[in-house]
Amino acid sequence: MKKYLILIAGSPATGKTYLIDRIKEVIPDPFVITPDEGKEILADSVGFDNLAEKAQLEKHVWKFYYGVLDLYMEAGKRVIVSEYPFSYKQADRLTHLAEKHDYQIITIRLIADFDILWQRRKVRDVENDRHLSHIMSQYHFGDELINRTAADSLITEEEFKQVIENRGYNHFQLGDLYEFDVSDFSKVDYDSFLIELAERINQR
């Protein structure tokens, strides 16, 4: 029986979480793991007082993420889905784990016009359901910020552009690639792709 690691890649604000929900409609009981979830868990449990501590905490996040991924692969979970703005930084470790446990990798890469992404990112970062640790240089569980635009670690437009380019978010690929332009969400048709994906995954 084939096993699959599905990586939903692309810059922030490309709708990766929405696509996970769509995948769950056609693939029963996938294991879903995201590095951002690990960041939020550790931020709540440990916290940080400055950017240096935040960066150190992120190293623990990746140890946690790869460790959980390794455990579920070792256990033989048939379909694992992970979303993140994956880059060259994760490529070698993900490849190693997939080869170690005999998983086929599928990359779903979401791309969009930068100006549109930036407008979405600005809105998303200051929404109340956005975990506060992502936009602060100091955070501990229970912290609140009524006016999210006052956060002291909001990314700038130029920083956002440089991160996308320097980390190659629009070029990440491991295994088989499916790419969607999500500049206009209303024009994205995932239906035929999801049928194809489900048929592939459900083959015995």
RODOFI-610811 format. One record per residue: x, y, z of N, C-alpha, C in turn; chain; residue number from 1. Coordinates in nm, 4 decimals. Atoms other than C-alpha are relative to their C-alpha. Example, Ala and Ser with C-alpha at 12.3 -4.5 7.8 and 13.67 -1.06 7.14 Angstrom:
BEGIN
- n.xx; n.yy; n.zz; ca.xx; ca.yy; ca.zz; c.xx; c.yy; c.zz; mol; seq
- 0.0890; -0.1190; 0.0000; 1.2300; -0.4500; 0.7800; 0.0900; 0.1200; 0.0000; A; 1
- -0.0820; -0.1190; -0.0060; 1.3670; -0.1060; 0.7140; -0.0770; 0.1090; 0.0730; A; 2
END
This chain:
BEGIN
- n.xx; n.yy; n.zz; ca.xx; ca.yy; ca.zz; c.xx; c.yy; c.zz; mol; seq
- 0.0843; -0.1193; 0.0000; 0.0000; 0.0000; 0.0000; 0.0885; 0.1253; 0.0000; A; 1
- -0.0812; -0.1209; 0.0100; 0.1444; 0.3340; -0.1059; -0.0379; 0.0998; 0.1084; A; 2
- 0.0202; -0.1036; -0.1011; 0.1864; 0.6131; 0.1478; 0.0410; 0.1335; -0.0597; A; 3
- -0.0200; -0.1295; 0.0626; 0.1782; 0.9826; 0.0695; 0.0239; 0.1103; 0.1028; A; 4
- -0.0209; -0.1252; -0.0720; 0.3177; 1.3045; 0.2105; -0.0405; 0.1122; -0.0948; A; 5
- 0.0503; -0.1081; 0.0844; 0.1180; 1.5923; 0.0635; 0.0429; 0.1325; 0.0612; A; 6
- -0.0500; -0.1284; -0.0466; 0.2912; 1.9287; 0.0975; -0.0734; 0.1116; -0.0733; A; 7
- 0.0673; -0.1149; 0.0590; 0.0801; 2.2383; 0.0408; 0.0908; 0.1196; 0.0216; A; 8
- -0.1039; -0.1019; -0.0066; 0.3372; 2.5043; -0.0384; -0.0494; 0.1303; -0.0628; A; 9
- 0.0332; -0.1303; 0.0567; 0.3269; 2.8712; -0.1273; 0.0126; 0.1086; 0.1038; A; 10
- -0.0156; -0.1152; -0.0889; 0.3624; 3.2159; 0.0200; -0.1172; 0.0111; 0.0965; A; 11
- 0.1129; -0.0305; -0.0873; 0.1510; 3.3284; 0.3152; -0.1106; 0.0695; -0.0789; A; 12
- 0.1190; -0.0626; 0.0597; -0.2015; 3.4353; 0.2163; -0.0356; -0.0573; -0.1365; A; 13
- 0.0405; 0.0659; 0.1243; -0.2398; 3.1867; -0.0682; -0.1152; -0.0979; 0.0203; A; 14
- 0.1164; 0.0857; -0.0237; -0.5204; 2.9899; 0.0983; 0.0333; -0.1453; 0.0249; A; 15
- -0.0422; 0.1381; -0.0241; -0.3321; 2.6801; 0.2095; -0.0925; -0.0724; 0.0982; A; 16
- 0.0891; 0.0625; -0.0986; -0.5579; 2.6155; 0.5099; -0.1330; -0.0379; -0.0643; A; 17
- 0.1240; 0.0312; 0.0712; -0.8666; 2.6318; 0.2885; 0.0164; -0.1269; -0.0829; A; 18
- -0.0219; 0.1177; 0.0833; -0.7145; 2.3729; 0.0553; 0.0066; -0.1268; 0.0848; A; 19
- 0.0003; 0.1165; -0.0892; -0.6527; 2.1385; 0.3476; -0.1429; -0.0442; 0.0275; A; 20
- 0.1406; 0.0333; -0.0259; -1.0232; 2.1556; 0.4288; -0.0639; -0.0678; -0.1209; A; 21
- 0.0534; 0.0622; 0.1204; -1.1058; 2.0696; 0.0672; 0.0543; -0.1418; -0.0167; A; 22
- -0.0597; 0.1336; 0.0109; -0.8647; 1.7759; 0.0706; -0.0671; -0.0967; 0.0968; A; 23
- 0.0675; 0.0845; -0.0988; -1.0327; 1.6411; 0.3840; -0.1356; -0.0489; -0.0495; A; 24
- 0.1301; 0.0409; 0.0541; -1.3569; 1.6236; 0.1851; 0.0116; -0.1268; -0.0841; A; 25
- -0.0134; 0.1130; 0.0930; -1.2141; 1.3606; -0.0509; 0.0962; -0.1076; 0.0497; A; 26
- -0.0922; 0.0990; -0.0566; -0.9451; 1.1872; 0.1547; -0.0338; -0.0178; 0.1469; A; 27
- 0.0411; 0.0203; -0.1384; -1.0700; 1.0342; 0.4790; 0.1176; -0.0109; 0.0962; A; 28
- -0.0905; 0.0148; -0.1130; -0.8736; 1.0795; 0.7987; 0.1485; 0.0181; -0.0318; A; 29
- -0.1434; -0.0251; 0.0144; -0.5436; 1.2315; 0.6844; 0.0556; 0.0540; 0.1318; A; 30
- -0.0645; -0.0649; -0.1136; -0.2944; 1.3306; 0.9517; 0.0509; 0.1344; -0.0471; A; 31
- -0.0370; -0.1355; 0.0403; -0.2502; 1.7070; 0.9303; 0.0938; 0.0591; 0.1041; A; 32
- -0.0962; -0.0621; -0.0905; 0.0533; 1.8781; 1.0790; 0.0575; 0.1236; -0.0676; A; 33
- -0.0566; -0.1235; 0.0548; 0.1759; 2.2346; 1.0308; 0.1011; 0.0575; 0.0983; A; 34
- -0.0976; -0.0644; -0.0885; 0.4857; 2.4078; 1.1672; -0.0599; 0.1169; 0.0782; A; 35
- 0.0590; -0.1140; -0.0706; 0.2756; 2.7138; 1.2549; -0.0762; -0.0435; 0.1239; A; 36
- 0.0687; 0.0512; -0.1187; 0.0670; 2.5039; 1.4908; 0.1003; -0.0255; 0.1118; A; 37
- -0.1046; 0.0223; -0.0988; 0.3874; 2.3990; 1.6648; 0.0514; 0.1302; 0.0579; A; 38
- -0.0446; -0.1311; -0.0483; 0.4961; 2.7630; 1.6857; -0.0963; 0.0547; 0.1038; A; 39
- 0.1000; -0.0549; -0.0911; 0.1720; 2.8593; 1.8553; -0.0054; -0.0782; 0.1311; A; 40
- 0.0005; 0.0825; -0.1207; 0.1798; 2.5672; 2.0988; 0.1173; 0.0364; 0.0898; A; 41
- -0.1181; -0.0302; -0.0797; 0.5349; 2.6438; 2.2092; 0.0000; 0.1447; 0.0482; A; 42
- 0.0102; -0.1385; -0.0444; 0.4705; 3.0175; 2.2222; -0.0895; 0.0096; 0.1234; A; 43
- 0.0905; -0.0016; -0.1153; 0.1820; 2.9531; 2.4619; 0.0616; -0.0686; 0.1216; A; 44
- -0.0526; 0.0763; -0.1135; 0.3715; 2.7022; 2.6733; 0.1311; 0.0558; 0.0548; A; 45
- -0.1318; -0.0498; -0.0412; 0.7151; 2.8698; 2.6826; 0.0066; 0.1520; -0.0038; A; 46
- -0.0044; -0.1447; 0.0168; 0.6848; 3.2243; 2.5490; 0.1394; 0.0495; -0.0343; A; 47
- -0.1300; -0.0602; 0.0306; 0.9632; 3.4643; 2.4557; -0.0048; 0.1479; 0.0356; A; 48
- -0.0099; -0.1394; -0.0442; 1.0851; 3.8063; 2.5715; 0.0668; 0.0925; -0.1005; A; 49
- -0.0648; -0.0816; 0.1021; 1.2733; 3.9239; 2.2635; 0.0130; -0.0831; -0.1275; A; 50
- -0.0091; 0.0687; 0.1286; 1.3434; 3.8355; 1.9006; 0.1021; -0.1130; 0.0011; A; 51
- -0.1000; 0.1069; -0.0095; 1.6505; 3.6316; 1.9917; -0.0619; -0.1254; 0.0617; A; 52
- 0.0679; 0.1143; -0.0621; 1.4413; 3.4103; 2.2209; -0.1037; -0.0586; -0.0938; A; 53
- 0.0982; 0.0478; 0.0972; 1.1729; 3.3892; 1.9529; 0.0674; -0.0876; -0.1053; A; 54
- -0.0745; 0.0781; 0.0992; 1.4313; 3.2665; 1.7007; 0.0463; -0.1334; 0.0584; A; 55
- -0.0424; 0.1229; -0.0658; 1.5618; 3.0120; 1.9508; -0.1168; -0.0962; 0.0159; A; 56
- 0.1195; 0.0827; -0.0154; 1.2097; 2.8884; 2.0142; -0.0374; -0.0653; -0.1324; A; 57
- 0.0347; 0.0555; 0.1313; 1.1600; 2.8398; 1.6420; 0.0854; -0.1219; -0.0325; A; 58
- -0.0822; 0.1193; 0.0204; 1.4505; 2.5949; 1.6384; -0.0634; -0.1218; 0.0660; A; 59
- 0.0699; 0.1092; -0.0685; 1.2581; 2.3849; 1.8907; -0.1248; -0.0411; -0.0766; A; 60
- 0.1196; 0.0290; 0.0793; 0.9502; 2.4126; 1.6691; 0.0329; -0.1010; -0.1086; A; 61
- -0.0342; 0.0906; 0.1093; 1.1285; 2.2429; 1.3819; 0.0418; -0.1374; 0.0523; A; 62
- -0.0311; 0.1298; -0.0610; 1.2651; 1.9709; 1.6090; -0.1290; -0.0742; 0.0329; A; 63
- 0.1310; 0.0572; -0.0323; 0.9084; 1.9123; 1.7289; -0.0696; -0.0477; -0.1279; A; 64
- 0.0696; 0.0310; 0.1246; 0.7675; 1.9170; 1.3738; 0.0572; -0.1253; -0.0657; A; 65
- -0.0612; 0.1156; 0.0650; 1.0171; 1.6733; 1.2249; -0.0144; -0.1260; 0.0860; A; 66
- 0.0160; 0.1146; -0.0884; 0.9915; 1.4511; 1.5313; -0.1377; -0.0630; -0.0114; A; 67
- 0.1363; 0.0512; 0.0138; 0.6135; 1.4194; 1.5042; -0.0196; -0.0637; -0.1374; A; 68
- 0.0095; 0.0542; 0.1358; 0.6376; 1.3676; 1.1283; 0.0663; -0.1369; -0.0085; A; 69
- -0.0737; 0.1263; -0.0012; 0.8923; 1.0922; 1.1812; -0.0807; -0.1094; 0.0702; A; 70
- 0.0782; 0.0979; -0.0763; 0.6730; 0.9184; 1.4403; -0.1201; -0.0503; -0.0790; A; 71
- 0.1181; 0.0416; 0.0756; 0.3621; 0.9181; 1.2222; 0.0375; -0.0765; -0.1261; A; 72
- -0.0469; 0.0775; 0.1138; 0.5593; 0.7972; 0.9223; 0.0435; -0.1396; 0.0432; A; 73
- -0.0424; 0.1302; -0.0523; 0.7131; 0.5210; 1.1300; -0.1205; -0.0876; 0.0321; A; 74
- 0.1224; 0.0740; -0.0314; 0.3635; 0.4233; 1.2433; -0.0760; -0.0402; -0.1261; A; 75
- 0.0608; 0.0393; 0.1261; 0.2623; 0.4034; 0.8776; -0.1277; 0.0728; -0.0354; A; 76
- 0.1188; -0.0777; 0.0371; -0.0036; 0.6743; 0.8614; -0.0005; 0.0182; -0.1507; A; 77
- -0.0020; 0.0108; 0.1455; -0.1104; 0.6415; 0.4997; 0.0063; 0.1337; -0.0710; A; 78
- -0.0006; -0.1311; 0.0636; -0.1739; 1.0073; 0.4160; 0.0316; 0.1064; 0.1042; A; 79
- -0.0388; -0.1112; -0.0863; 0.0031; 1.2975; 0.5839; -0.0040; 0.1272; -0.0831; A; 80
- 0.0132; -0.1275; 0.0689; -0.0801; 1.6539; 0.4848; 0.0649; 0.1087; 0.0855; A; 81
- -0.0657; -0.1072; -0.0731; 0.1335; 1.9523; 0.5808; 0.0006; 0.1254; -0.0853; A; 82
- -0.0031; -0.1265; 0.0741; 0.1060; 2.3177; 0.4838; 0.0948; 0.0979; 0.0681; A; 83
- -0.0968; -0.0977; -0.0486; 0.3681; 2.5883; 0.5141; 0.0589; 0.0704; -0.1217; A; 84
- -0.0778; -0.0576; 0.1095; 0.5608; 2.8366; 0.2994; 0.1351; -0.0734; -0.0100; A; 85
- -0.1205; 0.0823; 0.0041; 0.8112; 2.5578; 0.2393; 0.1056; 0.0625; -0.0908; A; 86
- -0.1114; -0.0541; 0.0772; 1.1556; 2.6512; 0.1077; 0.1132; -0.1014; -0.0016; A; 87
- -0.1187; 0.0854; 0.0027; 1.4999; 2.5067; 0.0479; 0.0423; -0.0434; 0.1404; A; 88
- -0.0410; 0.0321; -0.1368; 1.5448; 2.5077; 0.4268; -0.0566; -0.1338; 0.0466; A; 89
- 0.0644; 0.1242; -0.0433; 1.3066; 2.2148; 0.4679; 0.0186; -0.1154; -0.0986; A; 90
- 0.0011; 0.0991; 0.1073; 1.3730; 2.0293; 0.1426; 0.0775; -0.1273; 0.0347; A; 91
- -0.0831; 0.1184; -0.0257; 1.6551; 1.7975; 0.2533; -0.0605; -0.0878; 0.1091; A; 92
- 0.0528; 0.0801; -0.1118; 1.4938; 1.6901; 0.5816; -0.1289; -0.0709; -0.0399; A; 93
- 0.1240; 0.0630; 0.0445; 1.1538; 1.6245; 0.4237; 0.0291; -0.1144; -0.0966; A; 94
- -0.0382; 0.1055; 0.0933; 1.3178; 1.4252; 0.1457; 0.0553; -0.1208; 0.0754; A; 95
- -0.0584; 0.1088; -0.0791; 1.5152; 1.2218; 0.3985; -0.1079; -0.0827; 0.0705; A; 96
- 0.1052; 0.0711; -0.0719; 1.2061; 1.1356; 0.6035; -0.0875; -0.0811; -0.0953; A; 97
- 0.0827; 0.0710; 0.0970; 1.0048; 1.0417; 0.2965; 0.0711; -0.1247; -0.0515; A; 98
- -0.0760; 0.1155; 0.0477; 1.2797; 0.8126; 0.1684; 0.0174; -0.1038; 0.1095; A; 99
- -0.0182; 0.0902; -0.1135; 1.3386; 0.6645; 0.5135; -0.1221; -0.0878; 0.0227; A; 100
- 0.1232; 0.0727; -0.0305; 0.9745; 0.5624; 0.5493; -0.0802; -0.0372; -0.1246; A; 101
- 0.0617; 0.0396; 0.1266; 0.8927; 0.5032; 0.1813; -0.1322; 0.0720; -0.0257; A; 102
- 0.1166; -0.0832; 0.0322; 0.6494; 0.7901; 0.1279; 0.0204; 0.0667; -0.1346; A; 103
- -0.0010; -0.0780; 0.1225; 0.5643; 0.9406; -0.2072; -0.0409; 0.1433; 0.0337; A; 104
- 0.0292; -0.1403; -0.0290; 0.5692; 1.3207; -0.1975; -0.0781; 0.0619; -0.1147; A; 105
- 0.0756; -0.0811; 0.0950; 0.3120; 1.5358; -0.3711; 0.0060; 0.1440; 0.0493; A; 106
- -0.0021; -0.1420; -0.0343; 0.3635; 1.9129; -0.3721; -0.1130; 0.0716; -0.0729; A; 107
- 0.1016; -0.0879; 0.0582; 0.0681; 2.1436; -0.4286; 0.0475; 0.1425; 0.0259; A; 108
- -0.0595; -0.1329; -0.0147; 0.2186; 2.4860; -0.4923; -0.0995; 0.1081; -0.0426; A; 109
- 0.0932; -0.1089; 0.0262; 0.0013; 2.7953; -0.4695; 0.0782; 0.1283; -0.0236; A; 110
- -0.0693; -0.1235; 0.0337; 0.1208; 3.1138; -0.6365; -0.1022; 0.1107; -0.0224; A; 111
- 0.0897; -0.1132; 0.0232; -0.0269; 3.4613; -0.6760; 0.0814; 0.1246; -0.0269; A; 112
- -0.0614; -0.1297; 0.0227; 0.0519; 3.8139; -0.7854; 0.0411; 0.0616; 0.1331; A; 113
- -0.0508; -0.0499; -0.1278; 0.2650; 3.9806; -0.5175; -0.0874; 0.1096; 0.0589; A; 114
- 0.0801; -0.1105; -0.0533; 0.0544; 4.2950; -0.4854; -0.1270; -0.0502; 0.0674; A; 115
- 0.1197; 0.0583; -0.0599; -0.2514; 4.0826; -0.4148; 0.0354; -0.0699; 0.1306; A; 116
- -0.0438; 0.0677; -0.1221; -0.0614; 3.8714; -0.1631; 0.0251; 0.0994; 0.1127; A; 117
- -0.0318; -0.0984; -0.1025; 0.0589; 4.1794; 0.0180; -0.1263; 0.0585; 0.0616; A; 118
- 0.1250; -0.0526; -0.0535; -0.2917; 4.3192; 0.0532; -0.0669; -0.1020; 0.0919; A; 119
- 0.0567; 0.1049; -0.0855; -0.4123; 3.9853; 0.1924; 0.0796; -0.0137; 0.1292; A; 120
- -0.0859; 0.0175; -0.1175; -0.1141; 3.9581; 0.4260; -0.0226; 0.1113; 0.1020; A; 121
- 0.0229; -0.1125; -0.0908; -0.1703; 4.3047; 0.5716; -0.1280; -0.0189; 0.0797; A; 122
- 0.1292; 0.0214; -0.0669; -0.5298; 4.2167; 0.6523; 0.0089; -0.1169; 0.0983; A; 123
- -0.0049; 0.1197; -0.0838; -0.4563; 3.8705; 0.7886; 0.0783; 0.0222; 0.1284; A; 124
- -0.0866; -0.0163; -0.1165; -0.1798; 3.9811; 1.0247; -0.0672; 0.0737; 0.1151; A; 125
- 0.0622; -0.0785; -0.1072; -0.4078; 4.2166; 1.2174; -0.1396; -0.0512; 0.0367; A; 126
- 0.1282; 0.0580; -0.0387; -0.7140; 3.9926; 1.2375; 0.0106; -0.0594; 0.1401; A; 127
- -0.0010; 0.0426; -0.1399; -0.8127; 3.8937; 1.5909; 0.0269; -0.1490; 0.0178; A; 128
- -0.0239; 0.1436; -0.0144; -0.7907; 3.5200; 1.5214; 0.1430; -0.0394; -0.0374; A; 129
- -0.1421; 0.0246; 0.0279; -0.4268; 3.5512; 1.4135; 0.0733; -0.0103; 0.1333; A; 130
- -0.0677; 0.0189; -0.1277; -0.2115; 3.4135; 1.6954; 0.0968; 0.1158; 0.0239; A; 131
- -0.0753; -0.1218; -0.0283; -0.0500; 3.7128; 1.8625; 0.1509; -0.0198; -0.0068; A; 132
- -0.1446; 0.0255; -0.0012; 0.2924; 3.5481; 1.8853; 0.0642; 0.0237; -0.1362; A; 133
- -0.0569; -0.0169; 0.1332; 0.3358; 3.5776; 1.5069; 0.0388; 0.1449; -0.0287; A; 134
- -0.0200; -0.1413; 0.0357; 0.3334; 3.9581; 1.5123; 0.0596; 0.0823; 0.1140; A; 135
- -0.0599; -0.0691; -0.1139; 0.5070; 4.0414; 1.8422; 0.1434; -0.0462; 0.0214; A; 136
- -0.1378; 0.0362; -0.0350; 0.8711; 4.0494; 1.9520; 0.0088; -0.0529; 0.1422; A; 137
- 0.0085; 0.0528; -0.1367; 0.7617; 3.9521; 2.3048; -0.1398; -0.0573; 0.0190; A; 138
- 0.1315; 0.0615; -0.0161; 0.4830; 3.7102; 2.3911; 0.0026; -0.1055; 0.1096; A; 139
- 0.0255; 0.1072; -0.0960; 0.3525; 3.4968; 2.6777; -0.1499; -0.0267; 0.0015; A; 140
- 0.1405; 0.0405; 0.0002; 0.0274; 3.3079; 2.7116; -0.0850; 0.0976; 0.0821; A; 141
- 0.0890; -0.0936; -0.0674; -0.2565; 3.5379; 2.8028; 0.0167; 0.1445; -0.0432; A; 142
- -0.0201; -0.1364; 0.0495; -0.1109; 3.8474; 2.6391; -0.1129; 0.0381; -0.0953; A; 143
- 0.1031; -0.0507; 0.0899; -0.3642; 4.0625; 2.4572; 0.0465; 0.1305; -0.0636; A; 144
- -0.0262; -0.1268; 0.0671; -0.3445; 4.3476; 2.2084; -0.1272; 0.0385; -0.0747; A; 145
- 0.1278; -0.0391; 0.0584; -0.6686; 4.5248; 2.1278; 0.0183; 0.0535; -0.1411; A; 146
- -0.0271; -0.0587; 0.1312; -0.5262; 4.7251; 1.8380; 0.1154; -0.0765; -0.0645; A; 147
- -0.1033; 0.0847; 0.0589; -0.3388; 4.4688; 1.6302; 0.0964; 0.0772; -0.0898; A; 148
- -0.0907; -0.0790; 0.0838; -0.1935; 4.7398; 1.4051; 0.1155; 0.0574; 0.0804; A; 149
- -0.1071; -0.0492; -0.0867; 0.0200; 4.8394; 1.7061; 0.1035; -0.1088; 0.0304; A; 150
- -0.0977; 0.1073; -0.0213; 0.2040; 4.5049; 1.7033; 0.1379; 0.0439; -0.0463; A; 151
- -0.1346; -0.0521; 0.0282; 0.5800; 4.5604; 1.7025; 0.0833; -0.0893; -0.0905; A; 152
- -0.0780; 0.0877; 0.0875; 0.6806; 4.2780; 1.4686; -0.0768; -0.0324; -0.1285; A; 153
- 0.0702; 0.0171; 0.1268; 0.4557; 4.3258; 1.1669; 0.1001; 0.0099; -0.1160; A; 154
- -0.0915; -0.0013; 0.1134; 0.6338; 4.2484; 0.8423; -0.0338; 0.1173; -0.0927; A; 155
- 0.0214; -0.1085; 0.0957; 0.6810; 4.5324; 0.5920; -0.0155; -0.0582; -0.1406; A; 156
- 0.0182; 0.0465; 0.1374; 0.6000; 4.5101; 0.2232; 0.1326; -0.0444; -0.0610; A; 157
- -0.1289; 0.0357; 0.0572; 0.9663; 4.5074; 0.1247; 0.0561; -0.1271; 0.0635; A; 158
- -0.0461; 0.1223; -0.0673; 1.0528; 4.2439; 0.3863; -0.0754; -0.1216; -0.0525; A; 159
- 0.0825; 0.1090; 0.0510; 0.7658; 4.0288; 0.2637; 0.0465; -0.0422; -0.1387; A; 160
- -0.0462; 0.0295; 0.1351; 0.8842; 4.0542; -0.0954; 0.1348; -0.0708; 0.0028; A; 161
- -0.1329; 0.0599; -0.0073; 1.2432; 3.9705; -0.0011; -0.0051; -0.1429; 0.0520; A; 162
- 0.0128; 0.1360; -0.0533; 1.1405; 3.6668; 0.2027; -0.0488; -0.0956; -0.1077; A; 163
- 0.0541; 0.0843; 0.1065; 0.9359; 3.5279; -0.0864; 0.1074; -0.0317; -0.1031; A; 164
- -0.1026; 0.0199; 0.1034; 1.2206; 3.5791; -0.3321; 0.1194; -0.0785; 0.0523; A; 165
- -0.1210; 0.0636; -0.0519; 1.5101; 3.4745; -0.1100; -0.0209; -0.1463; 0.0363; A; 166
- 0.0262; 0.1396; -0.0392; 1.3446; 3.1562; 0.0124; -0.0623; -0.0822; -0.1119; A; 167
- 0.0497; 0.0733; 0.1158; 1.2007; 3.0658; -0.3254; -0.1344; -0.0663; 0.0215; A; 168
- 0.1311; 0.0595; -0.0258; 0.8453; 3.0070; -0.2091; -0.0712; -0.0412; -0.1292; A; 169
- 0.0699; 0.0269; 0.1254; 0.7238; 3.0155; -0.5692; 0.0668; -0.1088; -0.0835; A; 170
- -0.0742; 0.1014; 0.0754; 0.9724; 2.7492; -0.6759; 0.0134; -0.1321; 0.0753; A; 171
- -0.0174; 0.1220; -0.0794; 0.9524; 2.4875; -0.3999; -0.0725; -0.1172; -0.0657; A; 172
- 0.0601; 0.1220; 0.0533; 0.8894; 2.1364; -0.5243; 0.0747; -0.1219; 0.0500; A; 173
- -0.0510; 0.1335; -0.0289; 0.9409; 1.7863; -0.3925; -0.1008; -0.0990; -0.0576; A; 174
- 0.0908; 0.0982; 0.0584; 0.7971; 1.4874; -0.5751; -0.0814; 0.0586; -0.1143; A; 175
- 0.0878; -0.0465; 0.1072; 0.5084; 1.5399; -0.8155; -0.0577; 0.1369; 0.0348; A; 176
- 0.0438; -0.1375; -0.0232; 0.3963; 1.8998; -0.8585; -0.1339; 0.0287; -0.0663; A; 177
- 0.1220; -0.0612; 0.0526; 0.0532; 2.0547; -0.8994; 0.0054; 0.1472; 0.0411; A; 178
- -0.0087; -0.1426; -0.0298; 0.0453; 2.4335; -0.9237; -0.1300; 0.0703; -0.0352; A; 179
- 0.1205; -0.0778; 0.0223; -0.2462; 2.6750; -0.8918; 0.0298; 0.1475; 0.0223; A; 180
- -0.0072; -0.1446; -0.0177; -0.2573; 3.0501; -0.9436; -0.1239; 0.0429; 0.0781; A; 181
- 0.1119; -0.0361; -0.0877; -0.4713; 3.1814; -0.6581; -0.0126; 0.1515; 0.0142; A; 182
- 0.0133; -0.1458; -0.0044; -0.4537; 3.5512; -0.7426; -0.1458; 0.0411; 0.0149; A; 183
- 0.1443; -0.0228; -0.0139; -0.8329; 3.5371; -0.7761; -0.0621; -0.1298; 0.0491; A; 184
- 0.0532; 0.1231; -0.0577; -0.9822; 3.2786; -0.5416; -0.1257; -0.0480; -0.0727; A; 185
- 0.1264; 0.0371; 0.0646; -1.3137; 3.2875; -0.7294; 0.0221; -0.0755; -0.1301; A; 186
- -0.0290; 0.0668; 0.1265; -1.1415; 3.1520; -1.0425; 0.0768; -0.1312; 0.0185; A; 187
- -0.0753; 0.1236; -0.0262; -0.9619; 2.8620; -0.8740; -0.0973; -0.1168; 0.0066; A; 188
- 0.0867; 0.1181; 0.0049; -1.1245; 2.5292; -0.9590; 0.0798; -0.1219; 0.0465; A; 189
- -0.0711; 0.1151; -0.0552; -0.9943; 2.2557; -0.7324; -0.0727; -0.1320; -0.0266; A; 190
- 0.0846; 0.1189; 0.0032; -1.2756; 2.0107; -0.8108; 0.0617; -0.1156; -0.0787; A; 191
- -0.0540; 0.1089; 0.0811; -1.1177; 1.8112; -1.0947; 0.1312; -0.0518; 0.0583; A; 192
- -0.1258; 0.0416; -0.0637; -0.7815; 1.8089; -0.9189; -0.0272; -0.0896; 0.1203; A; 193
- 0.0300; 0.0786; -0.1194; -0.9350; 1.6764; -0.5970; -0.0508; -0.1389; -0.0372; A; 194
- 0.0445; 0.1310; 0.0477; -1.1052; 1.3969; -0.7889; 0.1203; -0.0840; -0.0405; A; 195
- -0.1222; 0.0694; 0.0436; -0.7728; 1.3043; -0.9484; 0.0850; -0.0415; 0.1200; A; 196
- -0.0799; 0.0299; -0.1191; -0.5948; 1.3224; -0.6130; -0.0612; -0.1153; 0.0782; A; 197
- 0.0667; 0.1061; -0.0742; -0.8541; 1.1045; -0.4413; 0.0145; -0.1352; -0.0704; A; 198
- -0.0155; 0.1252; 0.0749; -0.8354; 0.8436; -0.7181; 0.1407; -0.0553; 0.0173; A; 199
- -0.1399; 0.0445; -0.0163; -0.4583; 0.8320; -0.6869; 0.0234; -0.0549; 0.1404; A; 200
- -0.0234; 0.0417; -0.1372; -0.4575; 0.8089; -0.3092; -0.0728; -0.1298; 0.0337; A; 201
- 0.0833; 0.1141; -0.0377; -0.7318; 0.5486; -0.2938; 0.0333; -0.1270; -0.0778; A; 202
- -0.0435; 0.1204; 0.0708; -0.5608; 0.3096; -0.5346; 0.0691; -0.0950; 0.0975; A; 203
- -0.0597; 0.1009; -0.0879; -0.4624; -0.0100; -0.3596; 0.1193; -0.0659; -0.0653; A; 204
END
